């Protein structure tokens, strides 16, 4: 299984990044849920990954993970902070979310615990795992 993941890491990474890309557009453009400031920052970290993985696949260059790594780390940190903020674990936010949608507001919820920031965290976490596998 690990061999399969390692050999196909760019393809799997592209699928995850593309699902996140299309999912975020679905939430904002079709469902009409306005993204908060932290959501925008996570999108900034996620959207380029689609291009990085696609170019890596086209050039058959596993070094694409070197370019994706910093964006993945940034995405994990932002999403983890956002999840903590939504769960009420952060009292004093580091980022002011006063204009527009509140970063702590839950606008979509599935099964009582799956929120948009949680989905983002999972996507970046899976990408981080693939990045770690690709380095070995």
GROMACS elastic network, one bead per residue, 0.5 to 0.9 nm:
[ bonds ]
;  ai    aj funct       b0    kb
    1     4     6  0.50850   500
    1     5     6  0.62750   500
    1     6     6  0.86177   500
    2     5     6  0.50203   500
    2     6     6  0.60305   500
    2     7     6  0.85041   500
    2   133     6  0.78646   500
    3     6     6  0.51024   500
    3     7     6  0.60680   500
    3     8     6  0.85159   500
    4     7     6  0.52240   500
    4     8     6  0.60606   500
    4     9     6  0.80968   500
    5     8     6  0.52575   500
    5     9     6  0.53693   500
    5    12     6  0.77458   500
    5   130     6  0.73091   500
    5   133     6  0.76556   500
    5   134     6  0.85400   500
    6     9     6  0.51478   500
    6    10     6  0.85333   500
    6   130     6  0.72824   500
    6   133     6  0.58285   500
    6   134     6  0.55893   500
    6   135     6  0.89326   500
    6   136     6  0.85590   500
    7    10     6  0.80751   500
    7    11     6  0.89762   500
    7   134     6  0.81749   500
    8    11     6  0.53917   500
    8    12     6  0.62067   500
    8    13     6  0.84834   500
    9    12     6  0.51151   500
    9    13     6  0.58229   500
    9    14     6  0.84099   500
    9    62     6  0.85738   500
    9   127     6  0.89165   500
    9   130     6  0.59781   500
    9   131     6  0.78277   500
    9   133     6  0.80325   500
    9   134     6  0.68337   500
   10    14     6  0.60141   500
   10    15     6  0.85868   500
   10    53     6  0.57659   500
   10    54     6  0.79684   500
   10    56     6  0.70795   500
   10    57     6  0.64082   500
   10    62     6  0.72407   500
   10    64     6  0.80191   500
   10    65     6  0.79497   500
   10   130     6  0.84137   500
   10   134     6  0.88536   500
   11    14     6  0.50649   500
   11    15     6  0.62629   500
   11    16     6  0.87239   500
   11    53     6  0.73804   500
   11    54     6  0.81552   500
   11    57     6  0.71183   500
   12    15     6  0.50526   500
   12    16     6  0.62281   500
   12    17     6  0.85691   500
   12   127     6  0.85737   500
   12   130     6  0.82365   500
   13    16     6  0.51604   500
   13    17     6  0.60428   500
   13    18     6  0.83654   500
   13    49     6  0.82581   500
   13    50     6  0.82525   500
   13    53     6  0.67450   500
   13   126     6  0.83529   500
   13   127     6  0.60695   500
   13   130     6  0.72058   500
   13   131     6  0.86784   500
   14    17     6  0.51133   500
   14    18     6  0.58191   500
   14    19     6  0.83763   500
   14    49     6  0.74316   500
   14    50     6  0.57322   500
   14    51     6  0.84029   500
   14    52     6  0.84695   500
   14    53     6  0.53814   500
   14    54     6  0.66048   500
   14    57     6  0.88284   500
   15    18     6  0.50992   500
   15    19     6  0.60247   500
   15    20     6  0.85636   500
   15    50     6  0.83623   500
   16    19     6  0.51519   500
   16    20     6  0.62257   500
   16    21     6  0.85656   500
   16    50     6  0.87475   500
   16   123     6  0.64133   500
   16   124     6  0.86279   500
   16   126     6  0.80879   500
   16   127     6  0.74203   500
   17    20     6  0.50849   500
   17    21     6  0.60268   500
   17    22     6  0.85845   500
   17    46     6  0.64979   500
   17    47     6  0.72770   500
   17    48     6  0.88177   500
   17    49     6  0.61925   500
   17    50     6  0.54983   500
   17    53     6  0.84836   500
   17   123     6  0.74821   500
   17   124     6  0.85499   500
   17   127     6  0.81961   500
   18    22     6  0.60113   500
   18    23     6  0.81815   500
   18    46     6  0.88995   500
   18    47     6  0.81676   500
   18    49     6  0.84210   500
   18    50     6  0.59028   500
   19    22     6  0.52201   500
   19    23     6  0.56773   500
   19    24     6  0.83558   500
   19   123     6  0.88308   500
   20    24     6  0.59557   500
   20    25     6  0.84995   500
   20    43     6  0.86198   500
   20    46     6  0.74020   500
   20    47     6  0.82834   500
   20   119     6  0.83483   500
   20   120     6  0.72024   500
   20   123     6  0.70824   500
   21    24     6  0.54286   500
   21    25     6  0.64224   500
   21    26     6  0.87075   500
   21    43     6  0.76165   500
   21    46     6  0.70263   500
   21    47     6  0.60694   500
   21    50     6  0.78257   500
   22    25     6  0.51116   500
   22    26     6  0.60513   500
   22    27     6  0.86861   500
   23    27     6  0.62175   500
   23    28     6  0.86756   500
   24    27     6  0.51884   500
   24    28     6  0.62666   500
   24    29     6  0.83426   500
   24    35     6  0.86490   500
   24    39     6  0.88632   500
   24    43     6  0.78280   500
   24   116     6  0.85220   500
   25    28     6  0.52101   500
   25    29     6  0.54985   500
   25    30     6  0.73869   500
   25    31     6  0.89879   500
   26    29     6  0.54348   500
   26    30     6  0.50409   500
   26    31     6  0.63664   500
   26    32     6  0.83247   500
   26    33     6  0.89211   500
   27    30     6  0.60074   500
   27    32     6  0.64050   500
   27    33     6  0.56508   500
   27    34     6  0.80119   500
   27    35     6  0.84799   500
   27   108     6  0.88937   500
   27   116     6  0.87504   500
   28    31     6  0.58657   500
   28    34     6  0.54712   500
   28    35     6  0.65865   500
   29    32     6  0.53391   500
   29    33     6  0.73737   500
   29    34     6  0.83361   500
   30    33     6  0.81323   500
   31    34     6  0.89765   500
   33   107     6  0.71026   500
   33   108     6  0.83970   500
   34   100     6  0.81672   500
   34   101     6  0.67806   500
   34   107     6  0.89449   500
   35    38     6  0.79570   500
   35    39     6  0.54916   500
   35    40     6  0.64023   500
   35   100     6  0.85357   500
   35   101     6  0.68332   500
   35   103     6  0.85361   500
   36    39     6  0.51676   500
   36    40     6  0.64022   500
   36    41     6  0.89174   500
   36    97     6  0.72245   500
   36    99     6  0.86798   500
   36   100     6  0.68084   500
   36   101     6  0.50098   500
   36   102     6  0.61546   500
   36   103     6  0.54328   500
   36   104     6  0.89688   500
   37    40     6  0.51274   500
   37    41     6  0.64510   500
   37    42     6  0.88053   500
   37    95     6  0.82931   500
   37    96     6  0.83752   500
   37    97     6  0.62793   500
   37    99     6  0.85662   500
   37   100     6  0.82324   500
   37   101     6  0.77781   500
   37   102     6  0.81150   500
   37   103     6  0.67630   500
   38    41     6  0.50280   500
   38    42     6  0.62324   500
   38    43     6  0.85881   500
   38    78     6  0.70104   500
   38    79     6  0.79154   500
   38    81     6  0.89211   500
   38    82     6  0.67578   500
   38    95     6  0.80379   500
   38    97     6  0.80819   500
   38   103     6  0.64836   500
   38   117     6  0.88685   500
   39    42     6  0.50806   500
   39    43     6  0.61709   500
   39    44     6  0.86453   500
   39    78     6  0.86665   500
   39    79     6  0.82635   500
   39    82     6  0.83017   500
   39   103     6  0.79016   500
   39   116     6  0.86711   500
   39   117     6  0.74722   500
   39   120     6  0.87779   500
   40    43     6  0.50016   500
   40    44     6  0.62412   500
   40    45     6  0.88054   500
   41    45     6  0.65089   500
   41    46     6  0.87515   500
   41    75     6  0.81123   500
   41    78     6  0.74935   500
   42    45     6  0.51070   500
   42    46     6  0.61320   500
   42    47     6  0.86193   500
   42    74     6  0.80844   500
   42    75     6  0.55866   500
   42    76     6  0.86574   500
   42    78     6  0.64363   500
   42    79     6  0.68371   500
   42   117     6  0.89665   500
   42   120     6  0.76363   500
   43    47     6  0.57361   500
   43    48     6  0.87172   500
   43    75     6  0.84324   500
   44    47     6  0.58782   500
   44    48     6  0.72423   500
   44    71     6  0.86365   500
   44    75     6  0.86685   500
   45    48     6  0.66622   500
   45    49     6  0.74202   500
   45    70     6  0.87922   500
   45    71     6  0.51148   500
   45    72     6  0.69803   500
   45    73     6  0.89792   500
   45    74     6  0.67557   500
   45    75     6  0.56394   500
   46    49     6  0.54499   500
   46    50     6  0.74029   500
   46    71     6  0.71779   500
   46    72     6  0.76476   500
   46    75     6  0.70820   500
   46   124     6  0.82127   500
   47    50     6  0.58071   500
   47    51     6  0.75683   500
   48    51     6  0.53483   500
   48    52     6  0.62041   500
   48    53     6  0.86916   500
   48    68     6  0.83858   500
   48    71     6  0.83850   500
   49    53     6  0.59429   500
   49    54     6  0.82868   500
   49    67     6  0.87341   500
   49    68     6  0.62194   500
   49    71     6  0.76844   500
   49    72     6  0.84387   500
   50    53     6  0.54729   500
   50    54     6  0.61012   500
   50    55     6  0.86315   500
   51    54     6  0.50547   500
   51    55     6  0.60236   500
   51    56     6  0.83692   500
   52    55     6  0.53377   500
   52    56     6  0.60625   500
   52    57     6  0.86437   500
   52    64     6  0.61588   500
   52    65     6  0.82363   500
   52    67     6  0.73238   500
   52    68     6  0.68096   500
   53    57     6  0.60870   500
   53    58     6  0.85386   500
   53    64     6  0.63725   500
   53    65     6  0.79034   500
   53    68     6  0.80032   500
   54    57     6  0.51408   500
   54    58     6  0.61572   500
   54    59     6  0.86340   500
   55    59     6  0.60375   500
   55    60     6  0.81062   500
   55    61     6  0.80795   500
   55    64     6  0.77980   500
   56    59     6  0.52622   500
   56    60     6  0.55888   500
   56    62     6  0.62976   500
   56    63     6  0.73143   500
   56    64     6  0.51751   500
   56    65     6  0.83203   500
   57    61     6  0.64996   500
   57    62     6  0.78795   500
   57    64     6  0.85096   500
   58    61     6  0.77925   500
   59    62     6  0.87358   500
   60    63     6  0.89434   500
   61    64     6  0.61443   500
   61    65     6  0.88663   500
   62    65     6  0.62724   500
   62    66     6  0.82708   500
   62   134     6  0.77314   500
   63    66     6  0.53130   500
   63    67     6  0.72861   500
   63    68     6  0.89747   500
   64    67     6  0.53289   500
   64    68     6  0.62493   500
   64    69     6  0.86564   500
   65    69     6  0.57929   500
   65   130     6  0.88996   500
   65   131     6  0.61421   500
   65   134     6  0.73647   500
   65   135     6  0.82588   500
   66    69     6  0.54350   500
   66    70     6  0.78708   500
   66   131     6  0.84514   500
   66   135     6  0.89431   500
   67    70     6  0.68049   500
   67    71     6  0.77291   500
   68    71     6  0.54465   500
   68    72     6  0.61334   500
   68    73     6  0.87894   500
   68   131     6  0.81448   500
   69    72     6  0.50949   500
   69    73     6  0.62351   500
   69    74     6  0.86102   500
   69   127     6  0.88774   500
   69   128     6  0.75775   500
   69   131     6  0.67971   500
   70    73     6  0.51659   500
   70    74     6  0.61346   500
   70    75     6  0.85068   500
   71    74     6  0.50686   500
   71    75     6  0.60136   500
   71    76     6  0.85904   500
   72    76     6  0.61178   500
   72    77     6  0.86289   500
   72   124     6  0.59001   500
   72   125     6  0.80372   500
   72   127     6  0.67627   500
   72   128     6  0.61584   500
   72   131     6  0.85085   500
   73    76     6  0.51341   500
   73    77     6  0.62629   500
   73    78     6  0.86258   500
   73   124     6  0.78465   500
   73   125     6  0.88206   500
   73   128     6  0.72318   500
   74    77     6  0.52445   500
   74    78     6  0.61348   500
   74    79     6  0.85090   500
   74   124     6  0.89888   500
   75    78     6  0.51494   500
   75    79     6  0.58947   500
   75    80     6  0.83075   500
   75   120     6  0.80486   500
   75   121     6  0.75226   500
   75   124     6  0.59872   500
   75   125     6  0.86451   500
   76    79     6  0.52434   500
   76    80     6  0.59005   500
   76    81     6  0.84419   500
   76   120     6  0.82163   500
   76   121     6  0.59197   500
   76   122     6  0.84797   500
   76   123     6  0.86297   500
   76   124     6  0.53702   500
   76   125     6  0.62748   500
   76   128     6  0.79754   500
   77    80     6  0.52124   500
   77    81     6  0.61221   500
   77    82     6  0.85211   500
   77   121     6  0.84696   500
   78    81     6  0.51938   500
   78    82     6  0.60889   500
   78    83     6  0.86615   500
   78   121     6  0.82374   500
   79    83     6  0.60722   500
   79    84     6  0.85075   500
   79   117     6  0.58531   500
   79   118     6  0.71849   500
   79   119     6  0.87388   500
   79   120     6  0.60625   500
   79   122     6  0.86260   500
   79   124     6  0.79396   500
   80    83     6  0.51411   500
   80    84     6  0.61856   500
   80    85     6  0.85902   500
   80   117     6  0.79574   500
   80   118     6  0.79534   500
   80   120     6  0.88107   500
   80   121     6  0.60526   500
   81    84     6  0.50586   500
   81    85     6  0.61405   500
   81    86     6  0.86934   500
   81    90     6  0.81262   500
   82    86     6  0.62043   500
   82    87     6  0.85833   500
   82   103     6  0.71575   500
   82   104     6  0.75510   500
   82   117     6  0.60822   500
   82   118     6  0.82351   500
   82   121     6  0.86560   500
   83    86     6  0.51002   500
   83    87     6  0.61128   500
   83    88     6  0.86004   500
   83    89     6  0.85974   500
   83   104     6  0.84757   500
   83   115     6  0.83406   500
   83   116     6  0.88560   500
   83   117     6  0.55839   500
   83   118     6  0.59355   500
   83   121     6  0.76850   500
   84    87     6  0.51002   500
   84    88     6  0.62149   500
   84    89     6  0.50439   500
   84    90     6  0.59857   500
   84   104     6  0.88498   500
   85    88     6  0.51433   500
   85    89     6  0.57723   500
   85    91     6  0.76749   500
   85    93     6  0.74424   500
   85   103     6  0.73476   500
   85   104     6  0.55009   500
   85   105     6  0.89860   500
   86    89     6  0.76082   500
   86    90     6  0.82354   500
   86   103     6  0.71867   500
   86   105     6  0.65428   500
   86   106     6  0.68719   500
   86   115     6  0.87779   500
   86   117     6  0.81003   500
   87    90     6  0.79244   500
   87   104     6  0.78282   500
   88    91     6  0.67880   500
   88   104     6  0.76607   500
   90    93     6  0.62848   500
   90    94     6  0.89717   500
   92    95     6  0.89000   500
   93    96     6  0.65950   500
   93    97     6  0.83040   500
   96    99     6  0.81110   500
   96   102     6  0.89828   500
   96   103     6  0.87050   500
   97   100     6  0.73566   500
   97   101     6  0.71562   500
   97   102     6  0.54201   500
   97   103     6  0.58197   500
   97   104     6  0.84420   500
   98   101     6  0.75118   500
   98   102     6  0.64469   500
   98   103     6  0.86012   500
   99   102     6  0.75490   500
  101   104     6  0.86906   500
  101   105     6  0.74640   500
  102   105     6  0.53290   500
  102   106     6  0.87161   500
  103   106     6  0.81483   500
  106   109     6  0.69392   500
  106   115     6  0.69965   500
  106   116     6  0.81765   500
  107   115     6  0.79720   500
  107   116     6  0.81299   500
  108   114     6  0.82851   500
  108   115     6  0.58701   500
  108   116     6  0.66378   500
  109   112     6  0.59291   500
  109   113     6  0.65388   500
  109   114     6  0.55788   500
  109   116     6  0.75380   500
  110   113     6  0.63063   500
  110   115     6  0.65873   500
  111   114     6  0.62921   500
  112   115     6  0.82119   500
  113   118     6  0.82145   500
  114   117     6  0.82893   500
  114   118     6  0.59267   500
  114   119     6  0.68626   500
  115   118     6  0.50831   500
  115   119     6  0.63209   500
  115   120     6  0.87293   500
  116   119     6  0.51239   500
  116   120     6  0.63078   500
  116   121     6  0.86779   500
  117   121     6  0.61378   500
  117   122     6  0.86685   500
  118   122     6  0.62113   500
  118   123     6  0.86357   500
  119   122     6  0.51229   500
  119   123     6  0.62092   500
  119   124     6  0.86957   500
  120   123     6  0.51345   500
  120   124     6  0.62355   500
  120   125     6  0.84393   500
  121   124     6  0.52633   500
  121   125     6  0.59288   500
  121   126     6  0.85721   500
  122   126     6  0.60785   500
  122   127     6  0.84885   500
  123   126     6  0.52684   500
  123   127     6  0.62103   500
  123   128     6  0.85722   500
  124   128     6  0.59998   500
  124   129     6  0.86071   500
  125   129     6  0.62744   500
  125   130     6  0.87200   500
  126   129     6  0.50308   500
  126   130     6  0.63000   500
  126   131     6  0.85528   500
  127   130     6  0.50606   500
  127   131     6  0.60634   500
  127   132     6  0.85992   500
  128   132     6  0.62006   500
  128   133     6  0.86714   500
  129   132     6  0.50742   500
  129   133     6  0.62750   500
  129   134     6  0.86525   500
  130   133     6  0.50017   500
  130   134     6  0.60865   500
  130   135     6  0.87386   500
  131   134     6  0.51303   500
  131   135     6  0.65022   500
  132   135     6  0.53872   500
  132   136     6  0.71603   500
  133   136     6  0.57093   500
